[in-house]
Amino acid sequence: MGKGLGRFNKLVFLFNWLAAFLLLLACISRFLSWGIFSFLSFPSLLLPYLVVANFVFLGYWALKGKNQILLSIVILLFGYLTQDSFVRIFDSNNTPDKEDIKVLTFNVYEFFGYKSSRYPIAEKDIESFLKHQNVDIICLQEYSRDVKKPFNTLPYKYITPDGMGKSLQVIYSKYPIVSKGSLNFPNSSNNTIFADVLIGEDTLRVYNVHLQSHMVRAGSFKREAPDRLFNRLNKSFQKQQQQANMVKEHANKVGYKKIICGDFNNTQFSSVYNTIKGDMKDSFQEKGAGLGNTYNFKFLPFRIDFILTDPELEIKSHKNFDVRLSDHTPVMASFRLKD
């Protein structure tokens, strides 16, 4: 390894190999949904940063005029061929029309606000924000029954039933809800609920997803032993995969158009996302711009909140809101029912 290189360049090439290997693991992780491969979710979380690292190594070897540049070229080409882009160029045709159906998903963190406990101020801020968006369907995760008054911008709603021991979710709709239900994830406080809404003569299934939470905060790395933290996170990744399988199996039985949105607690590079998405369209990939971040962890941005639609639905717009009302940021998309 690194024949003909000096000591420093050999060390650089060693780190280059490490970055390339981790990027390889991150790229293949989305295609391996079996429980024994759940540990591959760790490098997949860092895929954008591993791409940047390999570009840095590529630039370094290019300046040096060394053949070691081939390592990063090969792994970056592999990533390009197997992964969706994590950066979207601005789409000028990204404005919803009046006849489009607008849906918004938002993990409201039980209205505790951003980084600090601001309840009930955050409740008022979030209510005001939602009213100004003029959307047709709203999916909220980590809702709270303690809100002083229901959000009354939309006439129909379905909330997680009482007595289930689940983190609350709610679906608000401008359109009548003709059927509803809950998937009831086993051994978890997370869950997925769904509602069938009647839009004209069409029925649309709306899934509000909240996959297994990791319960990791910035201080977890200081307070918890690394092996214990790894094992705990690995178990949560395994639960996420089981839950993703449940969502996909349930959705596959639906004979009409559907959208799946919510907080996946994992990125677009994971097998969890890949399982649920299947052949569905990601609103960000269709009409988004920039990085599409929805969650920041210790200054590391992640896109873990999604709006997915059936291929039969035409996505017209996508918007990520840069507002600090929760530990997540809202995502909105508009679509049109094709004939």
LUMTI-115083 format. One record per residue: y, x, z of N, C-alpha, C, CB in turn. Coordinates in steps of 0.1 Angstrom, whole numbers, plus 5000, padded with zeros to 4 digits. Glycine has a CB too. Layout:
BEGIN
YXZYXZYXZYXZ
...
end
This chain:
BEGIN
498850085000500050005000501250095000500049905012
502250064991503550134991503350284987504150125004
502450304978502250444973503550504967501050454963
503850624971505050684966506350644973505150654951
506250564983507450524990507650615003507250374995
508950625006509250695019508950605031510750725019
509050665043508650595055509450465056508950685067
510750465054511550345056511150235046513050375055
510950275033510650175023509250125025510750235009
508350205031507050155035507150045045506150265040
508050065055508249955065508849835059509150015076
509749855050510349735043509249665035511449785033
508449735028507349675021506349595029506649775012
506149655041505249585051505849445055505049665064
507149445058507749315061507849225048509249335066
507949285037507849205024506549135023508149295012
505449205026504149155025503949035035503049255028
504549055047504448945057505248825053505049005071
506448845047507248725042506548655031508648775038
505848735022505148685010503948605015504748795001
503248655025502048595030502348465037501248685039
503448465045503848345052504348235042504948375062
505048275031505448185021504248125014506348255011
503248205011502048155005501348045014501048275002
501248075027500647975036501547845036500548035050
502847865036503747745036503547665024505147795037
503347735012503247655000501947584999503347754988
500847635004499547565002499347465013498447675003
500147465024499947385035499947235032500947415046
500847195022501047055019499846995012502247045010
498947085007497747035000496547035009497547124988
496647075022495547085031495746995042495347235036
495246875042495546775052494446765063495646645046
493446855063492346845073492946905086491146925068
492446855097492846895110492847035113492146815120
491747105108491647245111492747335105490247295106
493447275095494547355089495947305094494547335074
495947235105497247185110498147295114496947095122
497647415118498447525122499347575110497647645127
498947535098499847575086501147505086499047555073
501247405094502547335095503647425100502447205103
503247525108504247615113505047695102503647715123
504347765093505147835083505747735073504147925075
505247615071505847515062507247475067504947395060
507447475080508747435086509747535082508647435101
509347665079510347765076510347805061509947895084
509747715053509647755039511047795032509047635031
512047715034513347755028513847895032514447655031
513647925045514048055050513148175045514048055065
511848135043510948235037511248265022509448185038
511748155015512148175001513348275001512548044995
514348245010515548335010515148475014516548285021
514248495023513748625027513148705015512748625039
512348625007511648694996512648724985510548604990
513748644983514848674974515548804978515748564973
515748814992516348934997515549064993516548925012
514249054996513349164992513349194977511949134997
513349084969513449104955514649174951513348964948
515849144957517049214954517049354958518249144960
516349384969516349514975515549604965515649514989
514349554961513449644952514149654938512049584951
514849554934515549554921516649674921516249424918
517349684932518349784934517649924934519149764946
516449924940515750054941515050084929514750054953
514849994920514050014907512650034910514650124900
512049964920510649994924509749874919510550004939
508449914916507549814912507149714923506249874907
507549744935507249654946507949514944507649714959
508849514935509549384932508649274927510649404922
507449324922506549224916505949134927505349294909
505849184939505249094950506048974952505149174963
507348984953508248874956508448784943509648924960
508348854931508448774919507248674918508448864907
506048724921504848644920504848534930503648734922
505148564942505148464953506248354951505248524967
507448404946508448304943508148214932509848374941
507548274922507048194910506048084914506548284899
505148134923504148034928504747924936503148114938
505747954944506547854951507247764942507447914961
507847814932508547734922507647634915509247814912
506447674912505447584905504847484914504447674899
504747504927504047414936504847334945503147504944
506147364946507047294956508147224949507547394966
508647114956509847054952511047134956509946904958
512147124949513247204953513847154966514347194942
514347244974514947204987516447204986514547294999
516947234974518347224971518547134958519047364969
519447034959519746954948521246974943519546804952
521346984930522746994924523346854925522747054910
524646844927525346714928525146634915526846734930
524746504917524546414906525746324905523246324909
526546334894527746254893527446104892528546304880
526246074887525945924886525145884899525045904874
525945884910525345864923526045764932525245994931
526545654925527345554931526545424930528745544925
526245354941525545224940526445114934525145184954
525745034926526444914920526244794930525844884906
527044694927527044574936525644514936528044474931
524944514925523644444925522544524931523344404911
522844654934521744744940521444704954522244884939
520244734958519844704972520044834980518344654973
520744834991521044954999520144955012522544965002
519545065014518745075026519145205034517245085023
519145195047519645305055518545325066521045275062
518245455069517345485080518045585089516045545075
517845565102518545645112517845645125520045585114
517545765130516945785144518145785153516045905145
518345685161519545675169519445735183519945525171
518245795186518145875199518445785211519045995198
518045665211518345565222519745555225517445605234
520645585216522145575217522645675227522445435221
521945785230522445885239523545975233521345965244
523745965220524746055214524246185209525846065223
525146275205524746405200524846515211525646435188
523746575215523646685224523946645239524646795220
524646535241524946505255524846355257526346555259
524646315269524546175272525846105271523846155286
526046025261527345955259527145805259527945995246
525945755262525745615263526645545273524245575266
527345435271527145355259528145375248527245205263
528945485249529945515238529245535225530745645241
528045605224527345625212526945485206526145715214
526545395214526145265210527245195201525745165221
528445205207529645145200529945215187530845145209
529845355187530145435175529045405164530145585179
527845395168526745365159526945225153525345385165
527245135161527444995157528544985146527744895168
529645055149530845065140530445125127531945135147
529645235128529245305116528345225107528445435120
527445155113526545065105527244955099525445015114
528144895106528944785100529744825087529944725110
530244945088531044995077530245035064531845115081
528945045066528145085054527744975045526845155059
527844855050527544735042526144745035528644715032
525144775043523844795037523044665038523044905044
521944655031521144535030519944545040520644505016
519344665042518244685050518444805059516944705042
518244795072518444905081517144925089519644875091
516745055090515545095098516045195108514445155089
515845155121516345245132515045285140517345175141
515045415143514045465152514645505166513345585146
513845505176514245535190515445435193514745675191
515145315191516045205194516045185209515745075186
516845095214516845065229517144915231517945145236
516344855240516544715243517744705252515344655250
518344815257519444805266520844795259519544935274
520744785246522044765239522644635243521844755223
523944635246524644515252524544395243526044555256
524644415230524544295221523844345209525944235218
523044255202522344295190523344325179521444175186
523044415171523844445159523744325150523344575151
524844255147524844125141525344135126525644025148
525344245120525744255106524744195097525944405103
523444195101522444135092521644025100521444255087
521343925093520843805100519343805105520943685092
518543895098517143895101516744025107516243865089
515744025117515344155123513944145128516244195134
513244255129511944265135511944395144510744275125
511644375156511644485166510244505172512744465177
509944625175508644655182508444555193508644805187
507244495193506944395203506944455217505544325200
507244365227507144415241505744445245507644295250
505644535255504344565262503444655254503644435264
503944725244503044805236503144955240503444795221
504144985249504245125253504645225242502945175259
505445165232505845245221507345265221505445175208
507745375215509145405213509645295203509445545207
510845235206511245115199511745145185512345045207
511445065175511945065162512344925158510845115152
513344915149513744785145514044795130515044745153
513844675123514144665109515144545108512944635100
516344565103517344465101517344435086518744505106
517544305082517544275068518544165065516144235064
519144185053520044075048519143965042520944135037
517943995039517043905032516043845043516243965021
515443725040514543665049513243755051514143525045
512843765063511543835066510443735067511643915080
509543745058508443645056507143685063508143615042
507043815066505843865073506243995080504643885063
505544035090505844155098504644195106507044125107
504644325111503544375118503744515123502344365110
502744565130502844705136501544775134503144695151
501644905131500344975128499745025141500645095119
500445035152499945075165499145205165498944965170
499845315163499245445164498445465177500245555162
497245505177496545525189496945655197495045545187
496945645210497245755219498645825216496145855218
499645735213500945795210501945685213500945835195
503145735217504245645219505045625206505245695230
504745695196505345675183504545565175505245815175
505145525165504545405158505245385144504745285166
504645295137505245245124505245095124504545305112
506345025121506344885119506644855105507444815129
506444725101506744695087507244545086505544715078
507944515076508344375073508344355058509844355079
507944235055508044185041509244105039506744105037
510144145031511444075029511444005015512644175030
512043895014512043815002513343834995511743665005
513343894984514543924976514443844963514744074973
515143734963514943644951513543594951515343714938
512843614940511443584939510543694942511143524925
511043814945510243934948510043954963510944054941
508843994966508644034980508544194981507243974985
509244244990509344394992508844425006510844444990
507844515006507344565019508244685024505844605018
508744675036509544785042508844845054510944735046
508444975053507845045064508945125071506745135059
508945115085509845195093508945285101510745105103
508945415097508045515102508645605113507445605091
507945635123508345735133507145805138509045665146
506845925131505645995134505746075146505346095122
504646135151504546195164505646295166503246275164
506246285178507346375182506846505188508346305192
507546615186507046745192507546765206507546855183
508646695209509246705223509646855226508246655234
510246915216510647055217512147055217510047145206
512747115227514147135228514447285228514847065240
515747325227516047465226515547545237517547485225
515447485249515047555261513447565262515547495273
512747505254511247505254510747645253510647415244
511347725244510847855241511047955253511647915229
511947915262512147995274511347945286513647995278
511147815287510447765298508947765297510847625301
508447755284506947735282506347865276506747615273
505147895281504348005276504147985261503048035284
504148095253504048085238502648015234504148215232
501548055241500248005237500147855240499148075244
500747815252500747675255501647595246501247655270
502847645242503647575233503047565219505047655232
502347675215501647665202500547555202501047805199
499747555212498747455213499247315213497847475225
500347295221500947155222501447115208502047155232
502147205201502747175188501547145178503647285183
500547225179499447215170498747075171498347325172
498647025184498146895186499046785180497846875201
500346805182501246705176501146705161502646735181
500946825155500846825140499546745136500746965135
498446765144497246695141497446545142496146745150
498146505152498446355154499246305142499146335167
500246385138501046345127500146325114502146455124
499246405112498346395100497546265101497446515098
497046235113496246115115497145995113495646115129
498345995117499245885116499645875101500545905125
499945985094500245975080499145915072500546115075
497845945076496745885069496745735071495445945074
497045695083497145545087498145475078497345525101
499345535077500445475070500045465055501745565071
499445575050499145565035498045465032498745705031
497045465041495945365039496445225040494845395049
497345195049497845065051498745025039498745055064
499545125034500445095023499645075010501445215021
498545145008497745134996497144994994496645234996
497144915005496544785004497544675000495944745017
498844724999499944624996499944604981501344685001
499944484977499944454963501244434956499144334960
502344454964503644444958504544564961504344314963
505744564957506544684958506944714972507844664950
507144844975507344884989508245004990505944914996
508845025001509545145005509045195018511145125005
509045325020508645385033509745475037507245465031
510345445049511445535053511345555068512745465050
512045655073512045685087512045835090510845615093
511645855103511645995108510246045108512245995123
509946135099508546195098508346305108508346245084
509346365114509246475123508546595117508446435136
508646605103508146715096508846715083506546695094
508746825076509546855064508846805051509946995063
509546815040508946785027507946875022510146765017
507746985029506747095025505447075032507347225027
505346975040504146955049503146865042504546895062
501846875047500846785042501046645047499446835046
501746625058502146495063502946425053502846505077
504046485049504946425039504146405026506146515036
503346495021502646485009501646375009501946615006
501046355021500046245022500746105020499346245036
501846085027502545955027503245935013503645945038
503846045008504546024995503645994984505346154992
502546064982501746044970502546044958501045904972
502445934950503245924938504545844939502345854927
504945824952506245764954507345854951506345714969
508545794950509745874947510545904959510645804936
511046024961511946064972513346044968511646204977
514145964975515545934971516346054970516145834980
516146154979516946284978516546354966516646364991
515246364962514846444951515446374938513346454950
515646244938516046174927517546174925515646024927
518346164936519746144936520546214946520045994936
519846304954520546374965521346494960519546414975
522046554970522846674967522846764978524346634963
522846894976522846994986521447014992523846954997
521447035005520147065012519546935018520347155024
520346825020519846705025519446705040518746655017
519946795048519546815061519746685069520246935068
518846655078518946535087518746575102517946435083
518446695104518146735118518446885120516746705123
519146925130519447065133518847115146521047095133
518047215145517447275157517847415159515847265156
518647445169519147575172519747635159517947665177
520547565152521247605140520447615128521947745143
519147575129518247575117518247425112516847625121
518747405100518647265095517347235089519747245085
516947105091515647055085515946915079514547045096
515146885068515146755063513846685067515346755047
513946595077512746535082512846385082512446585096
513946325077514146185076514146145061515446135083
513346045057513146025043513245875039511846075039
513545855026513445725020512645735008514845655017
511445675008510445684997510345544990509145745001
510245544977510145414970508945414960511445374963
508445304957507445294947508045334933506945144945
507245394924507745434911508445314904506645484903
508045194907508545074900510045044904507744954902
510445104914511845084919512745194913511945084934
513845154908514845254902515845294912515545194890
515745424917516745474927518045504920516145604933
519045444926520445454919521345554927521045324919
521145574940521945664947521345714960523345594950
521845824965521345874978522545934985520145984976
522545924999523645985006523146025020524845885008
523546155023523346205036524646205043522746355036
524746145055526046135063526146255072526045995070
527346315072527646425081528346365093528446535074
527646295101528246235113527346275125528246075112
528046295136527346345149527246225159528046465155
526346135156526146015165524846025172526245895157
523946115168522646125174522146275171521646025167
520946305175520346435172519946435157519246475181
519846315151519546305137520846255130518346205134
520846265116521946205109521346105100522646315100
522145995096521645885088521445925074522645765089
520545855067520245865053520345725047518845935051
521045715035521145595028520745605014522545535030
520145515008519845514994519945374988518345564991
520245364975520245234969519245234957521645194964
518645114955517745104944517844964937516245124949
517144954926517144834919515744794916517944844905
515444664917514144614914514044604899513844474921
513044674893512944664879512144534875512144784873
512444484863511744364858510344394855512444314846
end
